[in-house]
Amino acid sequence: MPAAENPVPPEPADALAAVVALRRLADQLEDAAVEQAMRAGWSWPQAAEALGVTRQAVHKKHAKRLITAGVKLRRRGDDRV
């Protein structure tokens, strides 16, 4: 792969630090997007489908934080859209 197409820094420590930074940024973006979706009335299955994970996975990862943040969460059987 030509260097212009390969954004990996030449030093392994720099490359790995970049991976860590991107993972942190991705986690922050996911947290914000899930919170936004839940505040907009999305269901856990809707959020899970959008993220490509199970309902249980997205609930386990985000529910406690969202409850602490005061987000009103939908429960199974809620008919709000």
N, C-alpha and C positions, 0 to 999 in steps of 0.2 A: 504494500500500500504506500503510495507517495506520502511524503511528510506533510504536505498541505491537507491531505485527507485524514491524517492520523493525529488527533489533538493530544495524544498522550505525551506528557513531558518526558524528556530524555532521562531524567533521574528518577529511579524507582520511588524514592521517598516523596518526591514532588507529585508523582503520578498517584500514589496511594493517598496522599493528603487531599488531592483533588477529588478522588472517589469519596472520601469521608465527607468533604464539604458538600458534594452533590447529593449524597444520601441525606444529610441534615436538611438541605434545602428542599428536597423532595418530601421529606416528612413534614416540614413546616407547611408546604403547599397543600399536602393532603389534609392536614389538620384543619387548615383554613377553609378548604373547599368542602370538606364534610360538614363543618360547622355551618357554613353558608347554606348548604343543601338542607340540613336539618332545620335551620331557622326558617327556610322557605317551605317547610312542610313535607319534605321528601320522607319516604319510608326507608327503613334499613335495607330491604331488598333492592330498592331503586339505587341507593348509594352503592351497595355491594356490586350490582350489575355494572354500574358506571366504572367502578374500580377494577372489575374483573376478579373479584374475590367472593367468598361466601358471605351471607348475611351475618353468620356467627362471627366471622373474622372481623368484619368492620365494626360490629357491635362491641366485641371484646376489646378492640383497640381504642375505640373512641367514646363509648357510652359514659364511662366514669368522668372523663374530662369534660364532656358536654353537660352532664348533670351539674358538675361543680360550677360550670360557667353560666348556669341558669337557663340552658336551652330546654324548651319544652319538647320532649321527644314523643314521637308517635308510638303507639303500642299496636300489636297485632289486632286487627279488627277495626281499627280507626277507619272511618270512611272519608276522612278529609283527603283532598287531593293536593 
